[in-house]
Amino acid sequence: MAEKSYLKFASERLTNCAVSADGTTLVLGFEDSRGRKASLELPIEQAGSLAMTLPSLIEHAVRKRFQDSSLRYSYPLKSWQIERSSDPSTGMVTLRTTDGFSVCFSMPIALQSDLGNALVAPPEVKVELLMN
């Protein structure tokens, strides 16, 4: 059986991002270190899957790179917004970073209450015991 070949492109930078005219596809443009350009077209469903996959891949890469399993890649939060959705038992929470990234989560009302309580609770203090 013949081995499958894959296109490998080592991106140096992201050049542009766009949405197709009909809104069904995202286009990501890249350039390599020699100035060669490439683009990746993703149906919106695949782009959503990629968006869900990237944070855990980035976290894994950071932990591996620095050999520290406690590290996380964090984004500085600039603002948040809580809204009701068309479903009365669900709300929507949008978090926005300082560089323009935002993500919206749907949340059951009870979970919103739990989150609010956790945010106002005093932080847990961890004490490390040293033995002689």
C-alpha positions in Angstrom: 0.0 0.0 0.0 1.4 3.4 -0.9 2.2 5.8 1.9 0.1 9.0 2.0 2.0 12.2 1.4 1.0 15.4 3.2 1.8 19.0 2.3 4.1 20.5 5.0 4.4 24.3 5.2 6.4 25.9 8.0 4.7 29.1 8.7 6.7 32.2 9.7 3.7 34.4 10.1 0.0 34.7 9.7 -0.7 37.2 6.9 -4.4 37.6 6.7 -7.7 36.1 7.8 -11.0 36.3 6.0 -14.5 34.9 5.7 -15.9 33.8 2.4 -18.6 35.9 0.9 -21.3 33.3 1.8 -20.0 32.9 5.4 -19.4 29.2 5.2 -15.6 29.2 5.0 -12.7 30.8 6.9 -9.5 31.5 5.0 -6.2 31.8 6.9 -3.2 33.1 5.0 0.4 32.3 5.9 3.9 33.1 4.8 7.1 31.0 5.3 10.6 32.3 6.0 11.3 32.5 2.2 8.3 34.7 1.5 6.2 31.9 0.0 2.5 32.2 0.7 -0.1 29.6 1.4 -3.7 29.7 2.6 -5.9 27.2 4.4 -9.6 27.2 3.8 -11.8 25.7 6.5 -15.5 25.1 6.6 -16.9 26.9 9.6 -17.6 23.6 11.4 -13.9 22.6 11.1 -12.8 26.1 12.2 -14.9 25.7 15.3 -13.3 22.3 16.0 -9.8 23.9 15.5 -10.7 26.7 17.9 -11.6 24.2 20.5 -8.4 22.1 20.0 -5.8 24.9 19.9 -5.9 26.0 23.5 -5.1 22.5 24.8 -2.4 22.1 22.2 -0.8 25.4 23.1 -0.9 24.5 26.8 0.7 21.1 26.1 3.4 22.8 24.0 4.2 25.3 26.8 4.5 22.5 29.4 6.7 20.4 27.2 8.9 23.3 26.1 9.6 24.4 29.7 9.4 20.9 31.3 6.8 22.2 33.8 3.4 20.5 34.0 2.0 23.3 36.1 2.3 26.0 33.4 -0.7 27.3 31.5 -0.9 29.7 28.6 -3.1 32.5 29.9 -4.8 35.5 28.1 -5.1 38.9 29.9 -8.8 39.5 30.4 -10.0 43.0 29.4 -13.8 42.7 29.7 -16.7 40.3 30.2 -20.4 40.4 29.4 -23.3 38.3 30.7 -26.5 38.1 28.6 -29.6 36.1 28.5 -30.1 33.8 25.6 -33.3 32.9 23.8 -33.5 29.9 26.1 -34.7 31.2 29.5 -32.7 28.5 31.4 -29.4 29.5 29.8 -27.2 32.6 29.8 -24.3 33.6 27.7 -20.9 34.7 29.1 -18.5 36.5 26.7 -14.8 37.0 27.7 -12.6 39.4 25.8 -8.8 39.8 25.9 -6.7 42.9 25.5 -5.7 41.9 22.0 -9.2 41.4 20.7 -9.8 37.7 21.2 -13.2 36.9 22.5 -15.1 33.7 23.2 -18.8 33.3 24.2 -19.9 30.4 26.4 -23.5 29.3 27.0 -24.1 28.6 30.7 -27.0 27.2 32.6 -28.3 29.8 35.1 -27.3 27.6 38.1 -23.7 27.5 36.8 -23.7 31.3 36.5 -24.6 31.4 40.1 -21.9 29.0 41.1 -19.3 31.0 39.1 -20.5 34.3 40.8 -20.1 32.7 44.2 -16.7 31.4 43.4 -15.5 34.8 42.2 -16.6 36.5 45.5 -15.2 33.8 47.8 -11.9 34.5 49.4 -9.0 32.8 47.5 -7.9 29.4 48.8 -4.5 29.7 50.5 -2.2 26.8 49.9 0.3 26.1 52.7 3.3 24.0 52.1 4.5 22.1 55.1 8.2 21.6 55.5 9.3 18.7 57.7 12.6 18.6 59.6 
